[in-house]
Amino acid sequence: MDSYLVVGLGNIGAEYADTRHNMGFMVLDAWVRASDTFFVSGRYGSTATISYKGKKFILLKPSTYMNLSGKAVRYWMAELKLPLENLIVISDDLNLPFGTIRMRKNGSAGGHNGLTNISELLGTQDYARIRVGIGNDFRRGGQIDFVLGELSDDEKKEVPDICERVIEGIRIFATAGPDRAMNIVNTKPPQR
């Protein structure tokens, strides 16, 4: 059975739970809830395993804090003996409008500290990532407060749909290939 490591980036701790920077955690939490399974605490993070159409997904929420996410990813990639093409990282993205999803087979970190650390510790940017747009509605100098700020009530209402679209994209990535998944996932979100 093909296995995939799906890493959702976020910061541990209740104070970060509903913040924009925790989009990766939100997606994995939604997937686990819908799959009637649970996370187990382990080295460098919490993991849950979900099977779908002959594929196995190991979901990882790193416990290292965002800017050290690479430690957890490197450890679990080695532990599971997975090739790079079986790694998918989910992160938030300031440069995309809220709710927009972008899947890529590789690419730069785009200023995201979690992706930067993963690329540094893996020694490559050649891994799949799904960026979830959080918008950039903040005043000059307000980026950190915005990213670590809580989602608005309207944004929270959209999170279940966003999570479902990301999860579906990952399933397609594993069963039909990344190109097919990108064609489906990389569309504009429904109009608000």
ROBA-445888 format. One line per 8 residues: number of its first residue (from 0); their letters; for each residue z, x, y of C-alpha. Coordinates in steps of 0.5 Angstrom, whole numbers. Last residue first. Layout:
BEGIN
NUM = A = Z:X:Y | ...
END
This chain:
BEGIN
191 = RQPPKTNV = -3:-38:70 | -9:-36:68 | -9:-33:60 | -9:-26:59 | -15:-22:60 | -18:-19:54 | -17:-12:50 | -14:-15:44
183 = INMARDPG = -20:-18:41 | -25:-12:42 | -19:-7:41 | -17:-10:34 | -24:-10:32 | -25:-3:34 | -18:-1:31 | -19:-3:24
175 = ATAFIRIG = -20:-10:20 | -13:-10:16 | -9:-5:20 | -11:-6:27 | -12:-14:26 | -5:-14:24 | -3:-10:30 | -7:-14:35
167 = EIVRECID = -4:-20:32 | 3:-17:34 | 1:-16:41 | -2:-23:42 | 5:-26:39 | 9:-21:44 | 5:-24:50 | 6:-31:48
159 = PVEKKEDD = 13:-30:47 | 14:-26:54 | 10:-32:58 | 17:-36:59 | 20:-29:61 | 15:-28:66 | 17:-35:70 | 24:-33:70
151 = SLEGLVFD = 23:-26:73 | 24:-20:68 | 30:-16:69 | 29:-10:73 | 29:-3:70 | 22:-2:72 | 23:-5:79 | 29:-1:80
143 = IQGGRRFD = 25:5:78 | 19:3:82 | 22:2:89 | 20:8:93 | 14:4:96 | 16:-4:95 | 15:-7:89 | 10:-12:85
135 = NGIGVRIR = 7:-7:80 | 5:-11:74 | 8:-11:67 | 2:-10:63 | 3:-9:56 | 0:-2:53 | -2:-2:46 | -2:6:43
127 = AYDQTGLL = -6:9:38 | -5:16:37 | -9:22:39 | -5:25:45 | -3:31:41 | 3:36:40 | 7:31:37 | 13:33:41
119 = ESINTLGN = 9:33:47 | 5:27:46 | 12:23:44 | 15:26:51 | 9:23:55 | 9:17:52 | 16:15:53 | 16:18:60
111 = HGGASGNK = 10:13:62 | 6:17:68 | -1:15:65 | 1:18:58 | -6:20:57 | -11:17:51 | -12:15:44 | -14:9:40
103 = RMRITGFP = -13:5:45 | -10:-2:46 | -9:-6:53 | -5:-12:54 | -5:-16:60 | 1:-20:61 | 3:-18:68 | -3:-14:71
95 = LNLDDSIV = -4:-7:69 | -2:0:72 | 6:-1:71 | 5:-1:64 | 10:-3:58 | 10:1:52 | 8:0:44 | 6:6:40
87 = ILNELPLK = 2:5:34 | 2:11:28 | -2:10:22 | -8:14:25 | -3:20:26 | -2:21:18 | 4:18:15 | 9:22:11
79 = LEAMWYRV = 15:17:12 | 20:22:14 | 15:26:18 | 13:20:22 | 20:18:23 | 22:25:25 | 17:26:30 | 17:18:33
71 = AKGSLNMY = 25:19:34 | 24:26:37 | 18:23:41 | 23:17:45 | 26:22:49 | 24:20:56 | 26:12:53 | 33:13:51
63 = TSPKLLIF = 34:16:44 | 36:10:40 | 28:9:38 | 26:2:36 | 22:3:30 | 18:-2:26 | 15:0:19 | 9:-4:18
55 = KKGKYSIT = 7:-5:10 | 0:-7:9 | -3:-11:3 | -4:-17:7 | 2:-17:11 | 9:-13:10 | 15:-12:14 | 20:-7:15
47 = ATSGYRGS = 25:-6:20 | 28:0:23 | 33:2:28 | 33:9:32 | 34:16:32 | 37:16:24 | 38:9:22 | 41:3:24
39 = VFFTDSAR = 38:-3:20 | 33:-8:24 | 33:-15:21 | 28:-20:17 | 26:-27:17 | 19:-25:19 | 19:-29:26 | 25:-26:28
31 = VWADLVMF = 23:-19:26 | 16:-20:30 | 20:-22:36 | 25:-16:36 | 19:-12:35 | 15:-15:41 | 21:-15:46 | 23:-7:44
23 = GMNHRTDA = 16:-5:47 | 17:-9:53 | 24:-6:54 | 21:-3:61 | 21:-10:64 | 28:-11:63 | 31:-16:59 | 35:-12:54
15 = YEAGINGL = 37:-6:59 | 44:-8:60 | 45:-10:53 | 44:-2:51 | 38:2:48 | 32:3:53 | 25:1:51 | 19:3:47
7 = GVVLYSDM = 17:0:41 | 14:4:35 | 10:1:30 | 9:6:24 | 4:4:19 | 4:4:11 | -2:3:7 | 0:0:0
END
